Amino acid sequence: MGIINVTPDSFWSGSRVQDKSTLVERVRMMISQGADAIDVGGCSTRPGAVQASEKEEMERLEWGLEAIREEFPDVLLSVDTYRPRIAERCIRDWKVDIINDVYGGNDDMYKVLADTGVQYVLMWSEDIRKDPIGEMMEFFRYRLQLLEKAGVDVNRKVILDPGYGFGKTVEQNYTVLANQSRLCEFGLPVLSALSRKSMAWKLLKITPDDALPATIALNTVAIEQGAEWIRVHDVQEAVHTNLIVQALRDNK
């Protein structure tokens, strides 16, 4: 899943695009490198960010999604939003296939999902109190029950994201990654979004610009820990990482 941010303030400057031609060329490159889906964000949720208003987020997504659908009508398209009204409009007007929700949703979001039948990335972003793995499993159990109650086809439509970088210290992020395979107990696809995140560059005392090798290492572990999706800024490196891990599995 290749990351495109139509924002001025997402945490890594390399993910930001501000004009149609740059956007189209970035998406074309990602698809040519092997991206299975494109994830578009119009509101930065990085720690400390001033969140865009709903109007600002929608205005950014309007031109971005319009440009992508015009050039790539068949690409699997995801929108990174936690706002139900924005999700509903993106599904209706641009045939978005996946809603990627960093805050785990609410009743209004779940109704949109049930009514439209799109796929949903359910992410865990709550602050950890004491027990990272126990709390992660408890969160997903509870939210999946709510989604099912709302009428969402959980077994076919939900992808789980452990939420690296959200509500977790660097150490807690690594605890979750080391135990990510526990999520496979739910029998649902797992998405890992580790690309250039602070758990890498803070540990290594580098910057996001220098964190591609660390991202490759993290993605390797994530795939070994059961991730079916990896959400990345650098698609070609991620595709190569996956091919190598799969070759190792095939030759055990």
C-alpha positions in Angstrom: 0.0 0.0 0.0 1.7 3.2 -1.2 1.3 6.4 0.8 0.3 9.6 -0.8 -0.3 12.7 1.4 -2.1 15.7 -0.1 -1.1 17.6 3.0 1.5 20.3 3.8 2.5 18.8 7.1 2.7 15.0 7.1 5.7 13.9 9.2 7.9 12.9 6.2 8.2 15.6 3.6 8.8 13.0 0.9 5.2 11.8 1.1 3.7 15.2 0.5 2.3 16.3 -2.9 0.7 19.6 -3.6 -0.1 19.6 -7.3 -1.8 17.3 -9.8 1.1 16.5 -12.1 3.4 15.5 -9.2 0.5 13.4 -7.7 -0.1 11.5 -11.0 3.5 10.8 -11.5 4.0 9.6 -7.9 1.0 7.2 -8.2 2.2 6.0 -11.7 5.6 5.2 -10.2 4.1 3.4 -7.3 1.9 1.2 -9.5 4.8 0.4 -11.8 6.9 -0.6 -8.8 4.2 -3.1 -7.6 1.9 -1.2 -5.3 -1.4 -3.1 -4.8 -3.2 -0.1 -3.4 -2.8 3.6 -3.0 -3.6 5.2 0.4 -4.4 9.0 0.2 -4.4 11.2 3.3 -5.7 14.7 3.6 -5.2 15.3 7.3 -1.9 14.7 9.1 -2.3 12.7 12.3 1.3 12.8 13.3 2.0 13.5 17.0 1.8 17.2 17.7 0.1 18.1 14.4 -2.6 20.7 14.2 -5.4 18.7 12.6 -7.0 20.1 9.5 -10.7 21.0 9.7 -13.2 18.7 8.0 -13.5 21.3 5.3 -9.8 21.6 4.7 -9.4 17.8 4.6 -12.2 17.4 2.1 -10.9 20.1 -0.2 -7.5 18.4 -0.3 -9.0 15.0 -0.9 -11.3 16.3 -3.7 -8.5 17.3 -6.1 -6.3 14.4 -5.1 -8.9 11.7 -5.6 -10.3 13.3 -8.7 -6.8 13.3 -10.3 -6.1 9.6 -9.3 -9.5 8.3 -10.5 -9.1 10.3 -13.8 -5.7 8.7 -14.5 -6.0 5.3 -12.8 -9.7 4.4 -12.7 -9.1 0.8 -11.7 -6.5 1.2 -8.9 -7.4 -0.1 -5.5 -7.9 3.2 -3.6 -7.8 3.8 0.2 -8.5 7.0 2.0 -6.9 7.7 5.4 -9.6 9.4 7.3 -11.4 9.1 10.6 -14.3 11.3 9.7 -17.5 9.5 8.7 -18.9 12.2 6.4 -15.7 12.4 4.5 -15.5 8.6 4.2 -19.1 8.5 2.9 -18.4 11.1 0.2 -15.1 9.5 -0.9 -16.9 6.2 -1.3 -19.8 7.7 -3.2 -18.0 10.2 -5.5 -14.7 8.4 -6.1 -15.5 4.8 -5.6 -12.9 4.5 -2.8 -12.4 0.8 -1.9 -10.9 1.1 1.6 -11.3 3.4 4.6 -8.1 3.6 6.7 -9.2 4.9 10.1 -6.4 5.7 12.6 -8.8 6.2 15.5 -10.7 2.9 15.4 -14.1 4.4 14.3 -17.4 5.2 16.0 -21.1 4.4 15.5 -21.3 6.9 12.6 -18.3 5.4 10.8 -19.5 1.9 11.3 -22.9 2.8 9.8 -21.1 4.1 6.7 -19.1 0.9 6.4 -22.2 -1.3 6.8 -24.2 0.7 4.3 -21.4 0.8 1.6 -19.7 -2.5 2.1 -16.2 -1.2 1.7 -13.1 -2.6 3.4 -12.0 -1.0 6.6 -8.6 -0.8 8.3 -9.3 -0.9 12.0 -6.4 0.7 13.8 -5.5 0.6 17.5 -4.3 4.0 18.6 -5.4 4.1 22.3 -2.7 5.0 24.9 -1.3 1.9 26.5 -1.9 1.7 30.2 0.2 -1.3 31.3 0.0 -4.4 29.1 0.6 -3.7 25.4 -0.4 -7.1 24.1 -3.3 -7.7 26.4 -4.8 -4.3 25.7 -4.3 -4.7 21.9 -6.2 -8.0 21.9 -8.9 -6.5 24.1 -9.3 -3.5 21.8 -9.7 -5.6 18.7 -12.1 -8.0 20.3 -14.4 -5.2 21.5 -14.3 -3.2 18.3 -14.9 -6.2 16.1 -18.0 -6.9 18.2 -19.2 -3.4 17.6 -18.6 -3.6 13.9 -20.5 -6.9 13.7 -23.3 -5.5 15.7 -23.5 -2.5 13.3 -23.9 -4.8 10.3 -20.4 -4.9 8.9 -19.2 -8.2 7.4 -16.2 -8.4 9.7 -14.8 -11.7 8.2 -14.6 -10.3 4.7 -14.2 -6.5 5.2 -11.9 -5.7 8.2 -8.1 -5.4 8.2 -6.3 -5.0 11.6 -3.6 -2.4 12.1 -1.7 -2.5 15.4 -1.1 1.3 15.1 2.7 1.7 15.3 3.6 5.1 16.5 0.2 5.9 18.1 -0.2 5.8 21.9 3.0 3.9 22.3 6.5 4.5 23.5 9.4 3.4 21.3 9.8 0.3 23.6 6.1 -0.5 23.5 6.2 -0.3 19.7 8.8 -3.0 19.6 6.9 -5.1 22.1 3.9 -5.0 19.8 6.0 -5.8 16.7 7.6 -8.7 18.4 4.2 -10.1 19.3 2.3 -8.9 16.2 1.5 -12.6 15.2 -1.0 -12.7 18.0 -3.3 -10.7 15.8 -3.5 -13.7 13.4 -5.7 -15.3 16.1 -8.6 -13.2 14.8 -8.3 -14.8 11.3 -8.3 -11.4 9.6 -5.6 -9.7 7.4 -3.1 -7.6 9.3 -1.6 -4.3 8.0 1.7 -3.0 9.3 2.5 0.7 8.8 6.1 1.1 9.9 7.5 3.3 7.1 10.1 5.8 8.4 8.3 6.0 11.7 9.8 7.3 14.9 10.3 3.9 16.5 13.1 3.5 13.9 14.7 6.9 13.8 14.5 7.7 17.5 16.1 4.3 18.4 18.9 4.9 15.8 19.2 8.6 16.4 18.7 9.5 12.8 16.0 11.3 10.8 13.1 10.1 8.8 15.1 10.9 5.7 17.7 8.4 6.7 15.2 5.7 7.9 14.7 3.6 4.7 17.2 0.8 5.7 15.5 0.7 9.1 12.1 0.5 7.4 13.2 -2.4 5.3 14.3 -4.2 8.5 11.0 -3.4 10.3 8.9 -4.6 7.3 10.9 -7.8 7.1 10.0 -8.5 10.8 6.3 -7.4 10.2 5.9 -9.8 7.3 7.4 -12.7 9.3 5.0 -11.7 12.1 2.0 -12.2 9.9 1.4 -8.9 8.0 -0.5 -9.4 4.7 -0.3 -5.7 4.0 2.6 -3.2 4.5 1.9 0.5 4.2 4.9 2.3 2.8 6.4 5.4 1.3 9.0 3.4 -0.7 7.1 0.9 -2.7 9.9 -0.8 -4.7 12.0 -1.5 -1.6 8.9 -3.0 0.1 8.1 -5.2 -2.8 11.6 -6.5 -2.9 11.5 -7.1 0.9 8.3 -9.1 0.5 9.7 -11.2 -2.4 12.8 -12.1 -0.4 10.8 -13.1 2.7 8.4 -15.2 0.6 11.4 -16.9 -1.2 12.8 -17.9 2.2 9.4 -19.3 3.2 9.1 -21.2 0.0 12.5 -22.8 0.4 12.4 -23.9 4.0 
